[in-house]
Amino acid sequence: MRRFTYDDRTALVFIAPVMAVLGLVAVFPIGYSFYISLFQIKLTRPNRTPFVWLDNYIQLFGDDLFWTAVLRTVTFTVMSVTAITVLALLAALLLNEKFPGRRLVSTILLIPWAIPYVADALMWKWIYDSGYGALNGLLYQLGFIEKYLVWLGDQQKTLPLIANAFVWKEVPLATILLLVSLKSIPQDLYNAARVDGAPLLQRFLHVTLPSMRTGFMLVILYETMISIRHFDLFFVLTEGGPGTASHVLSWEIYIETFRNLSFGSGAAMSYVLALVTFALAYFVIKILGRSV
């Protein structure tokens, strides 16, 4: 049996407060939320909270609205993460080159990242406004539309428009991560490729992209986790509308918990969202981390 040395005991003394705080603010809420999900808790009847085992989860998986919200969440996540990754890659490639005004471009790029999500949502709500929005004004002046359109009132356009606002906010951080990965590529690899006669496209496909695998993994993992749980833009821009066009999983959790006051089923939905997030994170790490 291993005996604790003086250094081990000293380390435990310093680690114990951190572990206690972590358990209080992270582990306990997670465990307690799962405990709540096993009860039928509604604030409209606080004295009646029967223990229902996994009935909240069973009812959840049999609810068509839940699966519709899941589908919208997946659609929003795929659109957002794909656009963020592509745009961030293009921006990182641009900023990796030396040109006049590069520092100014880098500074301007960080502005969306520095804006809080609520302010970002309000800005895009004004841009999309059907009466005085900048988007309608620009398209009308350029002759692309004959009259002002109700952008956020169109169920077919709502999700892409929210994704656009999300992408605008997240591209700067993704660009920084990819730019760091891009600058870490040894110049010797490019020199060897040039000696072998590889053209620019082949150097990009066979040197740049494989060497940026770690950066892509971080971007896709982080942005997937953020987009699948995102709530702020949906709340400010549409409040789930028009109709149920922007009812994603995070919005359904909000409706079930804070409007229907069903804390038991709301906790169950939150746990499902957390498990899906962890599963996606594991999948991304498993696929992109093979050769890292």
MARSEZA-980149 format. One record per residue (C-alpha): x, y, z; residue in one letter. Coordinates in steps of 0.1 Angstrom, whole numbers, padded with zeros to 4 digits. Layout:
BEGIN
<rec c1="X" c2="Y" c3="Z" res="A"/>
...
//
This chain:
BEGIN
<rec c1="0000" c2="0000" c3="0000" res="M"/>
<rec c1="0014" c2="0034" c3="-0010" res="R"/>
<rec c1="0020" c2="0058" c3="0018" res="R"/>
<rec c1="0015" c2="0095" c3="0014" res="F"/>
<rec c1="0047" c2="0115" c3="0016" res="T"/>
<rec c1="0051" c2="0150" c3="0031" res="Y"/>
<rec c1="0049" c2="0164" c3="-0005" res="D"/>
<rec c1="0018" c2="0145" c3="-0012" res="D"/>
<rec c1="0001" c2="0157" c3="0020" res="R"/>
<rec c1="0012" c2="0193" c3="0012" res="T"/>
<rec c1="-0002" c2="0191" c3="-0023" res="A"/>
<rec c1="-0035" c2="0177" c3="-0010" res="L"/>
<rec c1="-0038" c2="0206" c3="0014" res="V"/>
<rec c1="-0034" c2="0232" c3="-0014" res="F"/>
<rec c1="-0057" c2="0213" c3="-0038" res="I"/>
<rec c1="-0085" c2="0206" c3="-0012" res="A"/>
<rec c1="-0100" c2="0242" c3="-0013" res="P"/>
<rec c1="-0101" c2="0242" c3="-0051" res="V"/>
<rec c1="-0117" c2="0208" c3="-0052" res="M"/>
<rec c1="-0142" c2="0219" c3="-0026" res="A"/>
<rec c1="-0152" c2="0250" c3="-0045" res="V"/>
<rec c1="-0154" c2="0229" c3="-0078" res="L"/>
<rec c1="-0176" c2="0204" c3="-0061" res="G"/>
<rec c1="-0199" c2="0231" c3="-0047" res="L"/>
<rec c1="-0203" c2="0251" c3="-0080" res="V"/>
<rec c1="-0201" c2="0223" c3="-0106" res="A"/>
<rec c1="-0205" c2="0187" c3="-0093" res="V"/>
<rec c1="-0233" c2="0194" c3="-0068" res="F"/>
<rec c1="-0255" c2="0213" c3="-0093" res="P"/>
<rec c1="-0251" c2="0186" c3="-0119" res="I"/>
<rec c1="-0260" c2="0159" c3="-0095" res="G"/>
<rec c1="-0289" c2="0178" c3="-0080" res="Y"/>
<rec c1="-0303" c2="0186" c3="-0114" res="S"/>
<rec c1="-0303" c2="0149" c3="-0123" res="F"/>
<rec c1="-0321" c2="0143" c3="-0089" res="Y"/>
<rec c1="-0347" c2="0169" c3="-0098" res="I"/>
<rec c1="-0353" c2="0153" c3="-0132" res="S"/>
<rec c1="-0365" c2="0121" c3="-0114" res="L"/>
<rec c1="-0394" c2="0141" c3="-0099" res="F"/>
<rec c1="-0425" c2="0157" c3="-0113" res="Q"/>
<rec c1="-0420" c2="0192" c3="-0100" res="I"/>
<rec c1="-0443" c2="0220" c3="-0110" res="K"/>
<rec c1="-0443" c2="0253" c3="-0092" res="L"/>
<rec c1="-0480" c2="0256" c3="-0098" res="T"/>
<rec c1="-0484" c2="0227" c3="-0073" res="R"/>
<rec c1="-0455" c2="0230" c3="-0050" res="P"/>
<rec c1="-0469" c2="0205" c3="-0024" res="N"/>
<rec c1="-0472" c2="0177" c3="-0049" res="R"/>
<rec c1="-0438" c2="0164" c3="-0062" res="T"/>
<rec c1="-0441" c2="0127" c3="-0069" res="P"/>
<rec c1="-0410" c2="0106" c3="-0076" res="F"/>
<rec c1="-0415" c2="0093" c3="-0112" res="V"/>
<rec c1="-0382" c2="0076" c3="-0119" res="W"/>
<rec c1="-0374" c2="0081" c3="-0156" res="L"/>
<rec c1="-0409" c2="0090" c3="-0167" res="D"/>
<rec c1="-0398" c2="0126" c3="-0176" res="N"/>
<rec c1="-0372" c2="0111" c3="-0200" res="Y"/>
<rec c1="-0396" c2="0086" c3="-0215" res="I"/>
<rec c1="-0423" c2="0113" c3="-0221" res="Q"/>
<rec c1="-0396" c2="0136" c3="-0235" res="L"/>
<rec c1="-0385" c2="0111" c3="-0261" res="F"/>
<rec c1="-0421" c2="0105" c3="-0271" res="G"/>
<rec c1="-0427" c2="0142" c3="-0277" res="D"/>
<rec c1="-0428" c2="0154" c3="-0313" res="D"/>
<rec c1="-0420" c2="0190" c3="-0303" res="L"/>
<rec c1="-0388" c2="0178" c3="-0286" res="F"/>
<rec c1="-0376" c2="0160" c3="-0318" res="W"/>
<rec c1="-0385" c2="0190" c3="-0339" res="T"/>
<rec c1="-0364" c2="0212" c3="-0315" res="A"/>
<rec c1="-0335" c2="0187" c3="-0318" res="V"/>
<rec c1="-0337" c2="0188" c3="-0356" res="L"/>
<rec c1="-0336" c2="0226" c3="-0356" res="R"/>
<rec c1="-0307" c2="0226" c3="-0331" res="T"/>
<rec c1="-0287" c2="0202" c3="-0354" res="V"/>
<rec c1="-0295" c2="0224" c3="-0384" res="T"/>
<rec c1="-0285" c2="0256" c3="-0367" res="F"/>
<rec c1="-0253" c2="0239" c3="-0354" res="T"/>
<rec c1="-0243" c2="0225" c3="-0387" res="V"/>
<rec c1="-0249" c2="0258" c3="-0406" res="M"/>
<rec c1="-0231" c2="0279" c3="-0379" res="S"/>
<rec c1="-0200" c2="0257" c3="-0374" res="V"/>
<rec c1="-0195" c2="0251" c3="-0411" res="T"/>
<rec c1="-0197" c2="0288" c3="-0419" res="A"/>
<rec c1="-0175" c2="0298" c3="-0389" res="I"/>
<rec c1="-0148" c2="0273" c3="-0398" res="T"/>
<rec c1="-0146" c2="0283" c3="-0435" res="V"/>
<rec c1="-0147" c2="0321" c3="-0428" res="L"/>
<rec c1="-0122" c2="0318" c3="-0400" res="A"/>
<rec c1="-0098" c2="0297" c3="-0422" res="L"/>
<rec c1="-0100" c2="0324" c3="-0449" res="L"/>
<rec c1="-0094" c2="0352" c3="-0424" res="A"/>
<rec c1="-0065" c2="0333" c3="-0408" res="A"/>
<rec c1="-0049" c2="0327" c3="-0442" res="L"/>
<rec c1="-0053" c2="0365" c3="-0450" res="L"/>
<rec c1="-0038" c2="0376" c3="-0416" res="L"/>
<rec c1="-0009" c2="0352" c3="-0420" res="N"/>
<rec c1="0003" c2="0372" c3="-0450" res="E"/>
<rec c1="0022" c2="0405" c3="-0447" res="K"/>
<rec c1="0004" c2="0434" c3="-0462" res="F"/>
<rec c1="-0001" c2="0471" c3="-0454" res="P"/>
<rec c1="-0028" c2="0476" c3="-0427" res="G"/>
<rec c1="-0027" c2="0441" c3="-0414" res="R"/>
<rec c1="-0027" c2="0453" c3="-0378" res="R"/>
<rec c1="-0057" c2="0475" c3="-0385" res="L"/>
<rec c1="-0076" c2="0446" c3="-0401" res="V"/>
<rec c1="-0067" c2="0424" c3="-0371" res="S"/>
<rec c1="-0080" c2="0450" c3="-0347" res="T"/>
<rec c1="-0113" c2="0454" c3="-0366" res="I"/>
<rec c1="-0117" c2="0417" c3="-0367" res="L"/>
<rec c1="-0118" c2="0415" c3="-0329" res="L"/>
<rec c1="-0147" c2="0440" c3="-0326" res="I"/>
<rec c1="-0175" c2="0414" c3="-0330" res="P"/>
<rec c1="-0159" c2="0392" c3="-0304" res="W"/>
<rec c1="-0157" c2="0420" c3="-0279" res="A"/>
<rec c1="-0194" c2="0428" c3="-0282" res="I"/>
<rec c1="-0217" c2="0411" c3="-0256" res="P"/>
<rec c1="-0243" c2="0387" c3="-0271" res="Y"/>
<rec c1="-0272" c2="0408" c3="-0260" res="V"/>
<rec c1="-0258" c2="0439" c3="-0277" res="A"/>
<rec c1="-0250" c2="0418" c3="-0307" res="D"/>
<rec c1="-0286" c2="0405" c3="-0309" res="A"/>
<rec c1="-0300" c2="0440" c3="-0305" res="L"/>
<rec c1="-0278" c2="0452" c3="-0333" res="M"/>
<rec c1="-0289" c2="0425" c3="-0357" res="W"/>
<rec c1="-0325" c2="0430" c3="-0347" res="K"/>
<rec c1="-0322" c2="0466" c3="-0359" res="W"/>
<rec c1="-0305" c2="0455" c3="-0391" res="I"/>
<rec c1="-0332" c2="0429" c3="-0398" res="Y"/>
<rec c1="-0361" c2="0453" c3="-0389" res="D"/>
<rec c1="-0388" c2="0454" c3="-0416" res="S"/>
<rec c1="-0394" c2="0491" c3="-0413" res="G"/>
<rec c1="-0360" c2="0509" c3="-0409" res="Y"/>
<rec c1="-0335" c2="0480" c3="-0410" res="G"/>
<rec c1="-0302" c2="0485" c3="-0428" res="A"/>
<rec c1="-0305" c2="0452" c3="-0446" res="L"/>
<rec c1="-0338" c2="0462" c3="-0463" res="N"/>
<rec c1="-0324" c2="0497" c3="-0470" res="G"/>
<rec c1="-0292" c2="0484" c3="-0486" res="L"/>
<rec c1="-0310" c2="0458" c3="-0508" res="L"/>
<rec c1="-0337" c2="0482" c3="-0518" res="Y"/>
<rec c1="-0311" c2="0509" c3="-0529" res="Q"/>
<rec c1="-0292" c2="0483" c3="-0549" res="L"/>
<rec c1="-0324" c2="0471" c3="-0566" res="G"/>
<rec c1="-0324" c2="0435" c3="-0553" res="F"/>
<rec c1="-0358" c2="0439" c3="-0537" res="I"/>
<rec c1="-0389" c2="0460" c3="-0547" res="E"/>
<rec c1="-0403" c2="0465" c3="-0512" res="K"/>
<rec c1="-0391" c2="0461" c3="-0476" res="Y"/>
<rec c1="-0393" c2="0425" c3="-0464" res="L"/>
<rec c1="-0401" c2="0411" c3="-0429" res="V"/>
<rec c1="-0370" c2="0391" c3="-0425" res="W"/>
<rec c1="-0375" c2="0376" c3="-0390" res="L"/>
<rec c1="-0412" c2="0370" c3="-0398" res="G"/>
<rec c1="-0404" c2="0344" c3="-0425" res="D"/>
<rec c1="-0402" c2="0309" c3="-0410" res="Q"/>
<rec c1="-0379" c2="0298" c3="-0438" res="Q"/>
<rec c1="-0354" c2="0326" c3="-0432" res="K"/>
<rec c1="-0354" c2="0329" c3="-0394" res="T"/>
<rec c1="-0329" c2="0301" c3="-0386" res="L"/>
<rec c1="-0303" c2="0312" c3="-0412" res="P"/>
<rec c1="-0306" c2="0348" c3="-0401" res="L"/>
<rec c1="-0300" c2="0339" c3="-0365" res="I"/>
<rec c1="-0271" c2="0317" c3="-0376" res="A"/>
<rec c1="-0257" c2="0347" c3="-0395" res="N"/>
<rec c1="-0257" c2="0368" c3="-0363" res="A"/>
<rec c1="-0240" c2="0339" c3="-0344" res="F"/>
<rec c1="-0214" c2="0334" c3="-0371" res="V"/>
<rec c1="-0205" c2="0372" c3="-0371" res="W"/>
<rec c1="-0199" c2="0370" c3="-0333" res="K"/>
<rec c1="-0179" c2="0338" c3="-0333" res="E"/>
<rec c1="-0156" c2="0341" c3="-0363" res="V"/>
<rec c1="-0130" c2="0363" c3="-0346" res="P"/>
<rec c1="-0122" c2="0338" c3="-0319" res="L"/>
<rec c1="-0121" c2="0309" c3="-0344" res="A"/>
<rec c1="-0098" c2="0330" c3="-0366" res="T"/>
<rec c1="-0074" c2="0335" c3="-0337" res="I"/>
<rec c1="-0073" c2="0298" c3="-0329" res="L"/>
<rec c1="-0066" c2="0289" c3="-0365" res="L"/>
<rec c1="-0041" c2="0317" c3="-0370" res="L"/>
<rec c1="-0021" c2="0303" c3="-0340" res="V"/>
<rec c1="-0022" c2="0269" c3="-0355" res="S"/>
<rec c1="-0012" c2="0283" c3="-0389" res="L"/>
<rec c1="0018" c2="0301" c3="-0375" res="K"/>
<rec c1="0031" c2="0270" c3="-0357" res="S"/>
<rec c1="0036" c2="0251" c3="-0390" res="I"/>
<rec c1="0074" c2="0247" c3="-0396" res="P"/>
<rec c1="0086" c2="0266" c3="-0426" res="Q"/>
<rec c1="0108" c2="0237" c3="-0436" res="D"/>
<rec c1="0077" c2="0218" c3="-0447" res="L"/>
<rec c1="0069" c2="0244" c3="-0472" res="Y"/>
<rec c1="0105" c2="0246" c3="-0484" res="N"/>
<rec c1="0106" c2="0209" c3="-0489" res="A"/>
<rec c1="0073" c2="0210" c3="-0508" res="A"/>
<rec c1="0086" c2="0238" c3="-0531" res="R"/>
<rec c1="0118" c2="0217" c3="-0538" res="V"/>
<rec c1="0096" c2="0188" c3="-0548" res="D"/>
<rec c1="0078" c2="0211" c3="-0572" res="G"/>
<rec c1="0044" c2="0212" c3="-0554" res="A"/>
<rec c1="0022" c2="0241" c3="-0566" res="P"/>
<rec c1="0004" c2="0264" c3="-0542" res="L"/>
<rec c1="-0028" c2="0243" c3="-0541" res="L"/>
<rec c1="-0010" c2="0211" c3="-0533" res="Q"/>
<rec c1="0010" c2="0228" c3="-0506" res="R"/>
<rec c1="-0023" c2="0240" c3="-0491" res="F"/>
<rec c1="-0040" c2="0206" c3="-0492" res="L"/>
<rec c1="-0010" c2="0185" c3="-0482" res="H"/>
<rec c1="0009" c2="0207" c3="-0458" res="V"/>
<rec c1="-0013" c2="0235" c3="-0444" res="T"/>
<rec c1="-0046" c2="0217" c3="-0438" res="L"/>
<rec c1="-0031" c2="0185" c3="-0422" res="P"/>
<rec c1="-0008" c2="0206" c3="-0400" res="S"/>
<rec c1="-0038" c2="0226" c3="-0387" res="M"/>
<rec c1="-0057" c2="0196" c3="-0375" res="R"/>
<rec c1="-0053" c2="0206" c3="-0339" res="T"/>
<rec c1="-0067" c2="0241" c3="-0346" res="G"/>
<rec c1="-0096" c2="0227" c3="-0365" res="F"/>
<rec c1="-0104" c2="0203" c3="-0337" res="M"/>
<rec c1="-0105" c2="0232" c3="-0311" res="L"/>
<rec c1="-0126" c2="0254" c3="-0333" res="V"/>
<rec c1="-0151" c2="0227" c3="-0343" res="I"/>
<rec c1="-0153" c2="0214" c3="-0307" res="L"/>
<rec c1="-0158" c2="0248" c3="-0291" res="Y"/>
<rec c1="-0182" c2="0262" c3="-0316" res="E"/>
<rec c1="-0203" c2="0230" c3="-0317" res="T"/>
<rec c1="-0206" c2="0231" c3="-0279" res="M"/>
<rec c1="-0215" c2="0268" c3="-0279" res="I"/>
<rec c1="-0240" c2="0267" c3="-0308" res="S"/>
<rec c1="-0258" c2="0236" c3="-0296" res="I"/>
<rec c1="-0265" c2="0253" c3="-0263" res="R"/>
<rec c1="-0270" c2="0288" c3="-0275" res="H"/>
<rec c1="-0299" c2="0308" c3="-0262" res="F"/>
<rec c1="-0293" c2="0345" c3="-0262" res="D"/>
<rec c1="-0298" c2="0353" c3="-0299" res="L"/>
<rec c1="-0330" c2="0332" c3="-0300" res="F"/>
<rec c1="-0344" c2="0351" c3="-0270" res="F"/>
<rec c1="-0336" c2="0386" c3="-0282" res="V"/>
<rec c1="-0342" c2="0382" c3="-0319" res="L"/>
<rec c1="-0373" c2="0361" c3="-0322" res="T"/>
<rec c1="-0384" c2="0346" c3="-0288" res="E"/>
<rec c1="-0388" c2="0313" c3="-0305" res="G"/>
<rec c1="-0409" c2="0327" c3="-0333" res="G"/>
<rec c1="-0424" c2="0332" c3="-0358" res="P"/>
<rec c1="-0446" c2="0304" c3="-0345" res="G"/>
<rec c1="-0422" c2="0277" c3="-0336" res="T"/>
<rec c1="-0397" c2="0284" c3="-0364" res="A"/>
<rec c1="-0368" c2="0290" c3="-0340" res="S"/>
<rec c1="-0377" c2="0266" c3="-0312" res="H"/>
<rec c1="-0343" c2="0250" c3="-0306" res="V"/>
<rec c1="-0335" c2="0227" c3="-0277" res="L"/>
<rec c1="-0323" c2="0255" c3="-0254" res="S"/>
<rec c1="-0354" c2="0275" c3="-0261" res="W"/>
<rec c1="-0376" c2="0245" c3="-0253" res="E"/>
<rec c1="-0358" c2="0241" c3="-0220" res="I"/>
<rec c1="-0364" c2="0277" c3="-0212" res="Y"/>
<rec c1="-0401" c2="0274" c3="-0221" res="I"/>
<rec c1="-0406" c2="0242" c3="-0201" res="E"/>
<rec c1="-0387" c2="0254" c3="-0170" res="T"/>
<rec c1="-0395" c2="0291" c3="-0166" res="F"/>
<rec c1="-0428" c2="0295" c3="-0185" res="R"/>
<rec c1="-0445" c2="0262" c3="-0178" res="N"/>
<rec c1="-0427" c2="0260" c3="-0144" res="L"/>
<rec c1="-0421" c2="0223" c3="-0149" res="S"/>
<rec c1="-0387" c2="0220" c3="-0133" res="F"/>
<rec c1="-0387" c2="0182" c3="-0134" res="G"/>
<rec c1="-0391" c2="0178" c3="-0172" res="S"/>
<rec c1="-0370" c2="0209" c3="-0177" res="G"/>
<rec c1="-0341" c2="0193" c3="-0158" res="A"/>
<rec c1="-0345" c2="0162" c3="-0179" res="A"/>
<rec c1="-0343" c2="0182" c3="-0211" res="M"/>
<rec c1="-0312" c2="0200" c3="-0198" res="S"/>
<rec c1="-0296" c2="0166" c3="-0190" res="Y"/>
<rec c1="-0303" c2="0153" c3="-0225" res="V"/>
<rec c1="-0287" c2="0185" c3="-0239" res="L"/>
<rec c1="-0257" c2="0181" c3="-0218" res="A"/>
<rec c1="-0253" c2="0144" c3="-0228" res="L"/>
<rec c1="-0256" c2="0153" c3="-0264" res="V"/>
<rec c1="-0230" c2="0180" c3="-0260" res="T"/>
<rec c1="-0206" c2="0156" c3="-0244" res="F"/>
<rec c1="-0212" c2="0129" c3="-0270" res="A"/>
<rec c1="-0205" c2="0154" c3="-0298" res="L"/>
<rec c1="-0174" c2="0166" c3="-0281" res="A"/>
<rec c1="-0162" c2="0130" c3="-0278" res="Y"/>
<rec c1="-0170" c2="0124" c3="-0315" res="F"/>
<rec c1="-0151" c2="0154" c3="-0326" res="V"/>
<rec c1="-0120" c2="0146" c3="-0305" res="I"/>
<rec c1="-0121" c2="0110" c3="-0316" res="K"/>
<rec c1="-0123" c2="0118" c3="-0353" res="I"/>
<rec c1="-0100" c2="0149" c3="-0355" res="L"/>
<rec c1="-0076" c2="0138" c3="-0327" res="G"/>
<rec c1="-0064" c2="0106" c3="-0343" res="R"/>
<rec c1="-0034" c2="0122" c3="-0360" res="S"/>
<rec c1="-0028" c2="0150" c3="-0336" res="V"/>
//
